[in-house]
Amino acid sequence: EELCGSDALTLDALREKIQNIPPNSVDIQSSSLIHRACMNKRVTFAIIDFIINAFPEGASSSTNEVDAAEEIDAFPIHLACYNARCPTSVIKLLMRKNPSALRHSCIIGDGTVGTPL
């Protein structure tokens, strides 16, 4: 999680960190790995695709624990849309993986409530 929220986020660094984590690990199942990556200014399609392939349930998980300084209750697609530096390809991937999230509102940052698109 720490890597996904940092300026050190790259696909190679992510692969190295999670290569030995079992896919059904309780820590990963309850983690906000994909959420932090979607908020990161260094996010790429390859990074999100890698996370989804490693942990498919991530695209369908909501979180309210990404940043204690901000109120957040959102799916990964909400966070990707909120991130001005997130590539459109990431948003399209997240739409395909969890289209039902488009019908859910979210709370991000200053209490902004809305749907991703």
N, CA, C and O atoms as a GROMACS GRO file, in nm:
protein
  468
    1GLU      N    1   0.081  -0.119   0.000
    1GLU     CA    2   0.000   0.000   0.000
    1GLU      C    3   0.086   0.126   0.000
    1GLU      O    4   0.057   0.221  -0.072
    2GLU      N    5   0.190   0.125   0.080
    2GLU     CA    6   0.276   0.243   0.091
    2GLU      C    7   0.336   0.279  -0.045
    2GLU      O    8   0.337   0.397  -0.083
    3LEU      N    9   0.384   0.180  -0.118
    3LEU     CA   10   0.441   0.204  -0.250
    3LEU      C   11   0.339   0.268  -0.344
    3LEU      O   12   0.371   0.362  -0.416
    4CYS      N   13   0.216   0.217  -0.342
    4CYS     CA   14   0.112   0.267  -0.433
    4CYS      C   15   0.073   0.412  -0.404
    4CYS      O   16   0.018   0.479  -0.491
    5GLY      N   17   0.101   0.460  -0.286
    5GLY     CA   18   0.072   0.597  -0.252
    5GLY      C   19   0.193   0.689  -0.263
    5GLY      O   20   0.184   0.807  -0.228
    6SER      N   21   0.305   0.637  -0.310
    6SER     CA   22   0.428   0.716  -0.309
    6SER      C   23   0.474   0.756  -0.450
    6SER      O   24   0.423   0.707  -0.550
    7ASP      N   25   0.571   0.847  -0.454
    7ASP     CA   26   0.631   0.889  -0.581
    7ASP      C   27   0.721   0.781  -0.640
    7ASP      O   28   0.768   0.796  -0.753
    8ALA      N   29   0.746   0.674  -0.566
    8ALA     CA   30   0.831   0.566  -0.614
    8ALA      C   31   0.752   0.462  -0.694
    8ALA      O   32   0.808   0.362  -0.738
    9LEU      N   33   0.623   0.484  -0.713
    9LEU     CA   34   0.539   0.386  -0.782
    9LEU      C   35   0.580   0.369  -0.928
    9LEU      O   36   0.577   0.464  -1.006
   10THR      N   37   0.618   0.247  -0.962
   10THR     CA   38   0.644   0.206  -1.100
   10THR      C   39   0.596   0.061  -1.111
   10THR      O   40   0.578  -0.008  -1.010
   11LEU      N   41   0.577   0.016  -1.232
   11LEU     CA   42   0.534  -0.122  -1.252
   11LEU      C   43   0.639  -0.219  -1.200
   11LEU      O   44   0.605  -0.318  -1.134
   12ASP      N   45   0.765  -0.193  -1.227
   12ASP     CA   46   0.872  -0.283  -1.180
   12ASP      C   47   0.878  -0.288  -1.027
   12ASP      O   48   0.894  -0.396  -0.970
   13ALA      N   49   0.866  -0.174  -0.962
   13ALA     CA   50   0.870  -0.170  -0.816
   13ALA      C   51   0.750  -0.245  -0.758
   13ALA      O   52   0.763  -0.316  -0.658
   14LEU      N   53   0.634  -0.229  -0.820
   14LEU     CA   54   0.513  -0.297  -0.774
   14LEU      C   55   0.527  -0.449  -0.789
   14LEU      O   56   0.494  -0.524  -0.698
   15ARG      N   57   0.577  -0.492  -0.905
   15ARG     CA   58   0.599  -0.636  -0.927
   15ARG      C   59   0.691  -0.694  -0.820
   15ARG      O   60   0.664  -0.801  -0.764
   16GLU      N   61   0.798  -0.623  -0.792
   16GLU     CA   62   0.895  -0.670  -0.693
   16GLU      C   63   0.832  -0.683  -0.555
   16GLU      O   64   0.857  -0.779  -0.483
   17LYS      N   65   0.750  -0.585  -0.518
   17LYS     CA   66   0.688  -0.585  -0.385
   17LYS      C   67   0.587  -0.697  -0.366
   17LYS      O   68   0.582  -0.758  -0.259
   18ILE      N   69   0.507  -0.725  -0.467
   18ILE     CA   70   0.397  -0.820  -0.445
   18ILE      C   71   0.418  -0.958  -0.507
   18ILE      O   72   0.328  -1.042  -0.500
   19GLN      N   73   0.532  -0.982  -0.566
   19GLN     CA   74   0.554  -1.111  -0.631
   19GLN      C   75   0.543  -1.230  -0.536
   19GLN      O   76   0.508  -1.340  -0.580
   20ASN      N   77   0.571  -1.211  -0.409
   20ASN     CA   78   0.568  -1.323  -0.315
   20ASN      C   79   0.445  -1.322  -0.224
   20ASN      O   80   0.438  -1.400  -0.129
   21ILE      N   81   0.349  -1.234  -0.252
   21ILE     CA   82   0.228  -1.229  -0.171
   21ILE      C   83   0.124  -1.323  -0.231
   21ILE      O   84   0.093  -1.311  -0.349
   22PRO      N   85   0.071  -1.416  -0.154
   22PRO     CA   86  -0.032  -1.506  -0.208
   22PRO      C   87  -0.157  -1.428  -0.247
   22PRO      O   88  -0.196  -1.336  -0.175
   23PRO      N   89  -0.221  -1.462  -0.358
   23PRO     CA   90  -0.339  -1.390  -0.404
   23PRO      C   91  -0.453  -1.386  -0.304
   23PRO      O   92  -0.530  -1.290  -0.303
   24ASN      N   93  -0.466  -1.486  -0.219
   24ASN     CA   94  -0.575  -1.489  -0.122
   24ASN      C   95  -0.533  -1.437   0.015
   24ASN      O   96  -0.601  -1.462   0.114
   25SER      N   97  -0.424  -1.366   0.019
   25SER     CA   98  -0.376  -1.310   0.145
   25SER      C   99  -0.481  -1.217   0.204
   25SER      O  100  -0.536  -1.132   0.134
   26VAL      N  101  -0.509  -1.232   0.333
   26VAL     CA  102  -0.607  -1.148   0.401
   26VAL      C  103  -0.565  -1.002   0.393
   26VAL      O  104  -0.650  -0.915   0.375
   27ASP      N  105  -0.436  -0.974   0.407
   27ASP     CA  106  -0.388  -0.836   0.401
   27ASP      C  107  -0.419  -0.772   0.266
   27ASP      O  108  -0.459  -0.656   0.261
   28ILE      N  109  -0.403  -0.845   0.158
   28ILE     CA  110  -0.430  -0.792   0.025
   28ILE      C  111  -0.579  -0.779   0.002
   28ILE      O  112  -0.624  -0.681  -0.058
   29GLN      N  113  -0.656  -0.876   0.048
   29GLN     CA  114  -0.801  -0.872   0.027
   29GLN      C  115  -0.863  -0.747   0.091
   29GLN      O  116  -0.958  -0.691   0.038
   30SER      N  117  -0.809  -0.705   0.203
   30SER     CA  118  -0.867  -0.590   0.273
   30SER      C  119  -0.787  -0.462   0.248
   30SER      O  120  -0.812  -0.360   0.312
   31SER      N  121  -0.693  -0.467   0.156
   31SER     CA  122  -0.605  -0.352   0.134
   31SER      C  123  -0.665  -0.250   0.039
   31SER      O  124  -0.760  -0.280  -0.034
   32SER      N  125  -0.610  -0.133   0.040
   32SER     CA  126  -0.653  -0.027  -0.051
   32SER      C  127  -0.546  -0.004  -0.158
   32SER      O  128  -0.529   0.107  -0.206
   33LEU      N  129  -0.476  -0.110  -0.193
   33LEU     CA  130  -0.368  -0.105  -0.292
   33LEU      C  131  -0.413  -0.037  -0.421
   33LEU      O  132  -0.350   0.059  -0.465
   34ILE      N  133  -0.520  -0.084  -0.482
   34ILE     CA  134  -0.566  -0.028  -0.608
   34ILE      C  135  -0.619   0.115  -0.589
   34ILE      O  136  -0.606   0.198  -0.679
   35HIS      N  137  -0.677   0.142  -0.475
   35HIS     CA  138  -0.729   0.276  -0.447
   35HIS      C  139  -0.615   0.378  -0.440
   35HIS      O  140  -0.623   0.487  -0.498
   36ARG      N  141  -0.511   0.342  -0.370
   36ARG     CA  142  -0.395   0.432  -0.361
   36ARG      C  143  -0.330   0.452  -0.497
   36ARG      O  144  -0.289   0.563  -0.531
   37ALA      N  145  -0.320   0.344  -0.574
   37ALA     CA  146  -0.259   0.355  -0.707
   37ALA      C  147  -0.343   0.447  -0.797
   37ALA      O  148  -0.286   0.526  -0.872
   38CYS      N  149  -0.475   0.437  -0.790
   38CYS     CA  150  -0.562   0.522  -0.873
   38CYS      C  151  -0.549   0.669  -0.838
   38CYS      O  152  -0.573   0.756  -0.922
   39MET      N  153  -0.511   0.698  -0.715
   39MET     CA  154  -0.494   0.837  -0.671
   39MET      C  155  -0.353   0.891  -0.699
   39MET      O  156  -0.330   1.011  -0.688
   40ASN      N  157  -0.261   0.803  -0.733
   40ASN     CA  158  -0.121   0.841  -0.749
   40ASN      C  159  -0.099   0.913  -0.882
   40ASN      O  160  -0.152   0.870  -0.985
   41LYS      N  161  -0.022   1.021  -0.880
   41LYS     CA  162   0.007   1.096  -1.002
   41LYS      C  163   0.089   1.015  -1.102
   41LYS      O  164   0.097   1.051  -1.219
   42ARG      N  165   0.151   0.906  -1.056
   42ARG     CA  166   0.234   0.822  -1.144
   42ARG      C  167   0.159   0.699  -1.197
   42ARG      O  168   0.220   0.611  -1.256
   43VAL      N  169   0.028   0.694  -1.176
   43VAL     CA  170  -0.050   0.578  -1.218
   43VAL      C  171  -0.045   0.561  -1.370
   43VAL      O  172  -0.047   0.659  -1.446
   44THR      N  173  -0.040   0.435  -1.413
   44THR     CA  174  -0.042   0.403  -1.555
   44THR      C  175  -0.139   0.288  -1.577
   44THR      O  176  -0.179   0.220  -1.483
   45PHE      N  177  -0.177   0.267  -1.701
   45PHE     CA  178  -0.261   0.154  -1.737
   45PHE      C  179  -0.194   0.024  -1.693
   45PHE      O  180  -0.260  -0.063  -1.636
   46ALA      N  181  -0.065   0.011  -1.720
   46ALA     CA  182   0.007  -0.112  -1.687
   46ALA      C  183   0.003  -0.142  -1.537
   46ALA      O  184  -0.009  -0.258  -1.498
   47ILE      N  185   0.014  -0.040  -1.455
   47ILE     CA  186   0.011  -0.059  -1.309
   47ILE      C  187  -0.126  -0.110  -1.265
   47ILE      O  188  -0.135  -0.207  -1.190
   48ILE      N  189  -0.233  -0.045  -1.311
   48ILE     CA  190  -0.367  -0.086  -1.270
   48ILE      C  191  -0.402  -0.222  -1.328
   48ILE      O  192  -0.463  -0.304  -1.260
   49ASP      N  193  -0.364  -0.247  -1.451
   49ASP     CA  194  -0.389  -0.377  -1.512
   49ASP      C  195  -0.318  -0.488  -1.434
   49ASP      O  196  -0.374  -0.595  -1.412
   50PHE      N  197  -0.195  -0.462  -1.392
   50PHE     CA  198  -0.119  -0.559  -1.313
   50PHE      C  199  -0.189  -0.587  -1.180
   50PHE      O  200  -0.202  -0.703  -1.140
   51ILE      N  201  -0.233  -0.483  -1.112
   51ILE     CA  202  -0.302  -0.501  -0.983
   51ILE      C  203  -0.430  -0.581  -1.002
   51ILE      O  204  -0.459  -0.672  -0.924
   52ILE      N  205  -0.508  -0.547  -1.104
   52ILE     CA  206  -0.634  -0.618  -1.128
   52ILE      C  207  -0.609  -0.764  -1.165
   52ILE      O  208  -0.683  -0.852  -1.121
   53ASN      N  209  -0.507  -0.791  -1.244
   53ASN     CA  210  -0.476  -0.930  -1.278
   53ASN      C  211  -0.430  -1.009  -1.156
   53ASN      O  212  -0.460  -1.127  -1.144
   54ALA      N  213  -0.357  -0.944  -1.068
   54ALA     CA  214  -0.308  -1.012  -0.948
   54ALA      C  215  -0.419  -1.027  -0.843
   54ALA      O  216  -0.426  -1.129  -0.774
   55PHE      N  217  -0.505  -0.927  -0.833
   55PHE     CA  218  -0.611  -0.925  -0.731
   55PHE      C  219  -0.740  -0.874  -0.795
   55PHE      O  220  -0.777  -0.758  -0.775
   56PRO      N  221  -0.810  -0.959  -0.871
   56PRO     CA  222  -0.927  -0.918  -0.950
   56PRO      C  223  -1.038  -0.849  -0.870
   56PRO      O  224  -1.110  -0.766  -0.926
   57GLU      N  225  -1.054  -0.883  -0.746
   57GLU     CA  226  -1.161  -0.823  -0.666
   57GLU      C  227  -1.137  -0.676  -0.634
   57GLU      O  228  -1.229  -0.606  -0.590
   58GLY      N  229  -1.016  -0.629  -0.654
   58GLY     CA  230  -0.982  -0.491  -0.620
   58GLY      C  231  -1.065  -0.386  -0.693
   58GLY      O  232  -1.100  -0.285  -0.633
   59ALA      N  233  -1.096  -0.408  -0.818
   59ALA     CA  234  -1.173  -0.309  -0.896
   59ALA      C  235  -1.315  -0.294  -0.843
   59ALA      O  236  -1.380  -0.192  -0.868
   60SER      N  237  -1.363  -0.394  -0.771
   60SER     CA  238  -1.501  -0.392  -0.720
   60SER      C  239  -1.509  -0.357  -0.572
   60SER      O  240  -1.616  -0.363  -0.513
   61SER      N  241  -1.398  -0.322  -0.513
   61SER     CA  242  -1.398  -0.292  -0.369
   61SER      C  243  -1.402  -0.142  -0.346
   61SER      O  244  -1.336  -0.064  -0.414
   62SER      N  245  -1.482  -0.104  -0.248
   62SER     CA  246  -1.485   0.038  -0.210
   62SER      C  247  -1.398   0.055  -0.086
   62SER      O  248  -1.367  -0.041  -0.017
   63THR      N  249  -1.361   0.176  -0.061
   63THR     CA  250  -1.277   0.203   0.056
   63THR      C  251  -1.321   0.332   0.122
   63THR      O  252  -1.378   0.420   0.057
   64ASN      N  253  -1.295   0.342   0.248
   64ASN     CA  254  -1.309   0.469   0.319
   64ASN      C  255  -1.187   0.488   0.409
   64ASN      O  256  -1.194   0.559   0.510
   65GLU      N  257  -1.076   0.425   0.372
   65GLU     CA  258  -0.955   0.430   0.454
   65GLU      C  259  -0.831   0.473   0.378
   65GLU      O  260  -0.720   0.447   0.424
   66VAL      N  261  -0.846   0.538   0.264
   66VAL     CA  262  -0.728   0.572   0.184
   66VAL      C  263  -0.643   0.679   0.251
   66VAL      O  264  -0.521   0.664   0.256
   67ASP      N  265  -0.703   0.783   0.300
   67ASP     CA  266  -0.626   0.894   0.356
   67ASP      C  267  -0.699   0.949   0.477
   67ASP      O  268  -0.809   1.002   0.465
   68ALA      N  269  -0.638   0.936   0.592
   68ALA     CA  270  -0.703   0.981   0.715
   68ALA      C  271  -0.725   1.132   0.717
   68ALA      O  272  -0.811   1.180   0.791
   69ALA      N  273  -0.650   1.207   0.638
   69ALA     CA  274  -0.664   1.352   0.634
   69ALA      C  275  -0.785   1.396   0.552
   69ALA      O  276  -0.833   1.509   0.566
   70GLU      N  277  -0.835   1.308   0.467
   70GLU     CA  278  -0.950   1.339   0.383
   70GLU      C  279  -1.056   1.232   0.401
   70GLU      O  280  -1.026   1.115   0.425
   71GLU      N  281  -1.181   1.274   0.389
   71GLU     CA  282  -1.290   1.177   0.394
   71GLU      C  283  -1.302   1.115   0.255
   71GLU      O  284  -1.319   1.185   0.156
   72ILE      N  285  -1.294   0.983   0.250
   72ILE     CA  286  -1.302   0.913   0.121
   72ILE      C  287  -1.390   0.790   0.136
   72ILE      O  288  -1.368   0.706   0.224
   73ASP      N  289  -1.488   0.780   0.051
   73ASP     CA  290  -1.573   0.662   0.042
   73ASP      C  291  -1.596   0.642  -0.107
   73ASP      O  292  -1.684   0.705  -0.165
   74ALA      N  293  -1.517   0.555  -0.169
   74ALA     CA  294  -1.517   0.549  -0.314
   74ALA      C  295  -1.467   0.416  -0.367
   74ALA      O  296  -1.397   0.342  -0.299
   75PHE      N  297  -1.506   0.387  -0.491
   75PHE     CA  298  -1.451   0.275  -0.567
   75PHE      C  299  -1.328   0.325  -0.642
   75PHE      O  300  -1.310   0.446  -0.655
   76PRO      N  301  -1.243   0.235  -0.691
   76PRO     CA  302  -1.126   0.279  -0.766
   76PRO      C  303  -1.158   0.373  -0.883
   76PRO      O  304  -1.083   0.468  -0.908
   77ILE      N  305  -1.267   0.349  -0.953
   77ILE     CA  306  -1.300   0.436  -1.067
   77ILE      C  307  -1.328   0.579  -1.023
   77ILE      O  308  -1.295   0.673  -1.095
   78HIS      N  309  -1.387   0.597  -0.906
   78HIS     CA  310  -1.410   0.732  -0.854
   78HIS      C  311  -1.277   0.804  -0.835
   78HIS      O  312  -1.262   0.920  -0.871
   79LEU      N  313  -1.182   0.732  -0.776
   79LEU     CA  314  -1.051   0.792  -0.747
   79LEU      C  315  -0.973   0.820  -0.875
   79LEU      O  316  -0.903   0.920  -0.885
   80ALA      N  317  -0.986   0.731  -0.972
   80ALA     CA  318  -0.919   0.753  -1.100
   80ALA      C  319  -0.974   0.877  -1.170
   80ALA      O  320  -0.898   0.957  -1.224
   81CYS      N  321  -1.106   0.893  -1.167
   81CYS     CA  322  -1.167   1.012  -1.229
   81CYS      C  323  -1.130   1.139  -1.155
   81CYS      O  324  -1.118   1.246  -1.216
   82TYR      N  325  -1.111   1.129  -1.027
   82TYR     CA  326  -1.075   1.245  -0.944
   82TYR      C  327  -0.930   1.287  -0.966
   82TYR      O  328  -0.894   1.403  -0.944
   83ASN      N  329  -0.846   1.193  -1.010
   83ASN     CA  330  -0.704   1.217  -1.032
   83ASN      C  331  -0.683   1.276  -1.173
   83ASN      O  332  -0.699   1.205  -1.272
   84ALA      N  333  -0.650   1.402  -1.180
   84ALA     CA  334  -0.633   1.470  -1.310
   84ALA      C  335  -0.522   1.408  -1.395
   84ALA      O  336  -0.522   1.426  -1.517
   85ARG      N  337  -0.431   1.337  -1.335
   85ARG     CA  338  -0.319   1.276  -1.409
   85ARG      C  339  -0.345   1.130  -1.448
   85ARG      O  340  -0.259   1.066  -1.509
   86CYS      N  341  -0.460   1.079  -1.414
   86CYS     CA  342  -0.490   0.940  -1.445
   86CYS      C  343  -0.525   0.926  -1.593
   86CYS      O  344  -0.612   0.999  -1.642
   87PRO      N  345  -0.461   0.835  -1.664
   87PRO     CA  346  -0.489   0.816  -1.806
   87PRO      C  347  -0.632   0.766  -1.830
   87PRO      O  348  -0.686   0.690  -1.750
   88THR      N  349  -0.690   0.809  -1.939
   88THR     CA  350  -0.824   0.764  -1.978
   88THR      C  351  -0.830   0.613  -1.990
   88THR      O  352  -0.934   0.553  -1.961
   89SER      N  353  -0.722   0.552  -2.033
   89SER     CA  354  -0.720   0.406  -2.048
   89SER      C  355  -0.744   0.335  -1.914
   89SER      O  356  -0.805   0.228  -1.912
   90VAL      N  357  -0.700   0.393  -1.804
   90VAL     CA  358  -0.723   0.336  -1.672
   90VAL      C  359  -0.872   0.344  -1.638
   90VAL      O  360  -0.931   0.249  -1.589
   91ILE      N  361  -0.931   0.458  -1.665
   91ILE     CA  362  -1.074   0.479  -1.638
   91ILE      C  363  -1.157   0.380  -1.720
   91ILE      O  364  -1.252   0.321  -1.668
   92LYS      N  365  -1.123   0.362  -1.846
   92LYS     CA  366  -1.196   0.266  -1.930
   92LYS      C  367  -1.181   0.124  -1.878
   92LYS      O  368  -1.278   0.048  -1.877
   93LEU      N  369  -1.062   0.087  -1.833
   93LEU     CA  370  -1.040  -0.045  -1.777
   93LEU      C  371  -1.126  -0.066  -1.653
   93LEU      O  372  -1.192  -0.169  -1.638
   94LEU      N  373  -1.127   0.032  -1.564
   94LEU     CA  374  -1.206   0.021  -1.442
   94LEU      C  375  -1.356   0.017  -1.472
   94LEU      O  376  -1.431  -0.050  -1.401
   95MET      N  377  -1.399   0.088  -1.576
   95MET     CA  378  -1.540   0.082  -1.617
   95MET      C  379  -1.577  -0.058  -1.662
   95MET      O  380  -1.685  -0.108  -1.629
   96ARG      N  381  -1.488  -0.122  -1.738
   96ARG     CA  382  -1.514  -0.259  -1.786
   96ARG      C  383  -1.514  -0.360  -1.670
   96ARG      O  384  -1.592  -0.454  -1.670
   97LYS      N  385  -1.426  -0.340  -1.574
   97LYS     CA  386  -1.413  -0.436  -1.464
   97LYS      C  387  -1.522  -0.421  -1.358
   97LYS      O  388  -1.555  -0.518  -1.290
   98ASN      N  389  -1.578  -0.302  -1.344
   98ASN     CA  390  -1.682  -0.281  -1.243
   98ASN      C  391  -1.780  -0.174  -1.290
   98ASN      O  392  -1.782  -0.064  -1.235
   99PRO      N  393  -1.863  -0.205  -1.391
   99PRO     CA  394  -1.956  -0.106  -1.443
   99PRO      C  395  -2.060  -0.060  -1.341
   99PRO      O  396  -2.111   0.051  -1.351
  100SER      N  397  -2.091  -0.143  -1.243
  100SER     CA  398  -2.192  -0.103  -1.144
  100SER      C  399  -2.144   0.014  -1.057
  100SER      O  400  -2.227   0.085  -1.000
  101ALA      N  401  -2.014   0.033  -1.046
  101ALA     CA  402  -1.962   0.145  -0.966
  101ALA      C  403  -2.003   0.280  -1.025
  101ALA      O  404  -2.005   0.380  -0.954
  102LEU      N  405  -2.035   0.282  -1.152
  102LEU     CA  406  -2.077   0.408  -1.216
  102LEU      C  407  -2.209   0.459  -1.160
  102LEU      O  408  -2.240   0.578  -1.171
  103ARG      N  409  -2.287   0.370  -1.100
  103ARG     CA  410  -2.416   0.410  -1.043
  103ARG      C  411  -2.406   0.454  -0.898
  103ARG      O  412  -2.504   0.499  -0.839
  104HIS      N  413  -2.289   0.441  -0.839
  104HIS     CA  414  -2.270   0.475  -0.698
  104HIS      C  415  -2.208   0.613  -0.683
  104HIS      O  416  -2.117   0.651  -0.757
  105SER      N  417  -2.260   0.687  -0.588
  105SER     CA  418  -2.197   0.816  -0.558
  105SER      C  419  -2.079   0.792  -0.464
  105SER      O  420  -2.065   0.684  -0.407
  106CYS      N  421  -1.997   0.892  -0.450
  106CYS     CA  422  -1.878   0.880  -0.366
  106CYS      C  423  -1.856   1.009  -0.289
  106CYS      O  424  -1.916   1.112  -0.318
  107ILE      N  425  -1.771   1.001  -0.191
  107ILE     CA  426  -1.727   1.118  -0.115
  107ILE      C  427  -1.575   1.120  -0.125
  107ILE      O  428  -1.508   1.023  -0.091
  108ILE      N  429  -1.522   1.232  -0.172
  108ILE     CA  430  -1.376   1.245  -0.186
  108ILE      C  431  -1.335   1.383  -0.138
  108ILE      O  432  -1.399   1.484  -0.170
  109GLY      N  433  -1.227   1.388  -0.062
  109GLY     CA  434  -1.164   1.514  -0.024
  109GLY      C  435  -1.247   1.601   0.066
  109GLY      O  436  -1.267   1.570   0.184
  110ASP      N  437  -1.296   1.710   0.012
  110ASP     CA  438  -1.367   1.810   0.090
  110ASP      C  439  -1.513   1.775   0.113
  110ASP      O  440  -1.591   1.859   0.156
  111GLY      N  441  -1.549   1.651   0.086
  111GLY     CA  442  -1.688   1.609   0.103
  111GLY      C  443  -1.764   1.613  -0.028
  111GLY      O  444  -1.887   1.600  -0.028
  112THR      N  445  -1.692   1.630  -0.139
  112THR     CA  446  -1.756   1.629  -0.270
  112THR      C  447  -1.826   1.497  -0.292
  112THR      O  448  -1.765   1.391  -0.277
  113VAL      N  449  -1.952   1.502  -0.327
  113VAL     CA  450  -2.029   1.381  -0.354
  113VAL      C  451  -2.066   1.382  -0.500
  113VAL      O  452  -2.111   1.483  -0.554
  114GLY      N  453  -2.048   1.267  -0.564
  114GLY     CA  454  -2.086   1.260  -0.705
  114GLY      C  455  -2.061   1.122  -0.760
  114GLY      O  456  -2.015   1.032  -0.690
  115THR      N  457  -2.093   1.107  -0.888
  115THR     CA  458  -2.065   0.982  -0.959
  115THR      C  459  -1.943   1.008  -1.047
  115THR      O  460  -1.910   1.124  -1.073
  116PRO      N  461  -1.875   0.904  -1.092
  116PRO     CA  462  -1.749   0.923  -1.163
  116PRO      C  463  -1.758   1.005  -1.291
  116PRO      O  464  -1.670   1.086  -1.318
  117LEU      N  465  -1.862   0.986  -1.368
  117LEU     CA  466  -1.867   1.054  -1.496
  117LEU      C  467  -1.972   1.156  -1.492
  117LEU      O  468  -1.994   1.226  -1.590
   0.00000   0.00000   0.00000
